[in-house]
Amino acid sequence: MLRYLVRRLLQMGGVVVVLSMLLFMWLRALPGGPVSALLGERSTPERAAELSHALGLDQPIYVQYWNYVTRIAQGEFGPSTGVLPGRDSFEIFLTRFPATIELSILAMLLAVTFGIPLGYYAARRKNSWLDNVSVMGSLVGVAVPVFFLAFMLKHWFAVELQWLPVSGRQDPTIDATRVTGFFVLDGILTQEWDAAWDAVRHLILPAIALASIPFAVIFRITRASVLDVVEEDYVRTANAKGLTSRVIRGRHILRNALLPVVTTIGLQTGALLAGAVLTERVFSYPGIGQALASGIELRDYPVLQVLILAAAAIFVVVNLIVDMTYAVIDPRIRTR
């Protein structure tokens, strides 16, 4: 197991290095470049040349990349030029990161909590009304764009019914104590239950919108996987031996059916950031998705660097966790 973990860590490091190179080249290929973004309308050839020299952009490309990697290793991404002008880009990431993590965790919990059981029971009752309704619901979840569903949820439950907040992360009138930056966790730790509940209420609608696609994918993969497993010889053999249905479901069907489901959960967790960009914009939710969208609009290159690298690192770490979970479920994976 340790050898497998070390091998995966080395592969993860290589992926991060390649991603840093791609990001370095992409940012320098964007129209205008960082010099134009920093100077704006005040740009002149003389000022552009001075700033390029100050930033080291007139040096050979390999020197620029080495300096770039060195600064990243030290957590120095430079000040924001558009999202929050003058504020350190890494500090912006640290401030916005807990918000997106809270939203993503709740969205994935909803997707997994409903997707796996519904997928299993739909497969066990193939062609029943439950199966048909669940399949249609999953198709709707995949087909409806996240931003459209977010707007509809916001209109129905926040504007029309006024059951839930329209936007934001917490009611600004609540004098909540900040400990970790995770508003729900902070409310629990400080026993400020009104603050914790208000943070949860602000999470519900964006989490439902964000969970729609992962739920649909997890449901369909679970259903298909269970249908495949129940036809295997070892399941028929277990039935012939007279094993209880509980043992057959847990040890023979679910354990083997979960392998592709775990992979799907990992991929969907890493992909949540793409949906978070749209969801956070609709609900004015102050996470890294909203900051990423603003950074692209305002050509805030320092913020884009830290957010894209962070998103890539999160995706790689999530997939490492998935690989380790895979190895626990199926020990044969460790020897490959």
Secondary structure, DSSP 8 states (H G I E B T S, - for coil): -HHHHHHHHHHHHHHHHHHHHHHHHHHHHSSSHHHHHHHGGG--HHHHHHHHHHHTTTS-HHHHHHHHHHHHHTT---B-SSSSTTSBHHHHHHHHHHHHHHHHHHHHHHHHHHHHHHHHHHHHTTTSHHHHHHHHHHHHHHHS-HHHHHHHHIIIIIIIS--S-SSSSS-TTS----SSS-HHHHHHHTT-HHHHHHHHHHHHHHHHHHHHHHHHHHHHHHHHHHHHHTTSHHHHHHHHTT--HHHIIIIIIIHHHHHHHHHHHHHHHHHHHHHHHHHHHHTT--SHHHHHHHHHHHT-HHHHHHHHHHHHHHHHHHHHHHHHHHHHH-GGGGG-
